[in-house]
Amino acid sequence: MLNFDKKIIFIANTSWYLFNFRLNLMLKLQSLGYDVIAVAPLDDYSSRFAVHNIQFIAMPMDNKGTHPIKDSGLVFLLALLFFKLKPSCILSYTPKCNIYGALAAGFLNRPIINNVSGLGTAFIRENLVTRIVELLYTLSLRKSAKIFFQNKDDLALFIDKGLVKAELTDLLPGSGVDVNYFTPVENASTRTPFVFLLVARMLKDKGIVEFVEATRLLKCQYPQVECQLLGFLDAKNPSAISAEEMQAWVNEGVVNYLGVSDTVIDFLRQADCVVLPSYREGVPRSLLEAASVAKPIITTDAVGCREVVDDGINGFLCEPRSAIDLKAKMEKMLLLPVAERLQMGLNSREKVLKQFDEKIVIDRYVKIIKQLNI
């Protein structure tokens, strides 16, 4: 019988994700006496855990690969790690870690709590890969202690397809947002130019192409409008916007590409409206952060995205994959009286405080961990 210590492992496909989205949960568990360990591929954020006395272990993985045989090596590496560290619980995030982490944990009969934060391209473009991924989820999640979903559509899809047992599932309000950090500031109502901001990885599935086309149409009528893009140019993703495409748009004068930033809050506060025309999400963190700083939002009437916007109350919903409808909603926002637009932003902040405070997510994790008697 293995002597499992009071350790909790966090696994995800990037250190960036764990540090930016799960650090406060890690610190909460630390305060409760747990030894917290972050496991992810090495990146620029990996060294930052040490400041918080969190051990980091590099785990190589092909984030964009979809070959189950090649990925089977990840199961072996994770099982070896879990056996060596003897964690009392594993918290898993991102699709590949959810699948292969759960298989490794199940092999060792260790409790794992999965967080299905989004289904990725396999469920946006249904094909043979989708069938394979569904099979992998079915096999891997059978022994999970709990499976959190971030929106009711993804939860219903997994249950309806028989990928999970309903009694193992629960619904979270996205990944939550730190409402004490993402706070509003006084908005200069007469500031010009009007700024639309899109914060995301630069992927076609995020609606980047539709945003650029909508912006092109909008600027024909309102040339003073500024439309900004902020986020990674992820060249390895099959849906990625290339650096050449981005530079062509910038040269054309359609958009202003801001690159990446560790202080996204500054750009959110300076924007007049935040836009995300994504095809499908868990619950987009960028929109939660935008709402928390009291910005009106335009997003698609799509899975996950619609969770953040009450149409006409704190923003507008547009048709997915439609640059024409997106342009119409951007124009509608632009022409709103200033007082109405600012009220939409205040409504965003109120919605986040009631539904998406990160403390709600953290408390649910702590409750489940206590129920597991860890």
Summary of the structure (lengths in Angstrom):
residues: 374
radius of gyration: 20.9
end to end distance: 16.4
largest distance: 71.5
contacts: 1275
relative contact order: 0.11
helix: 47%
strand: 16%
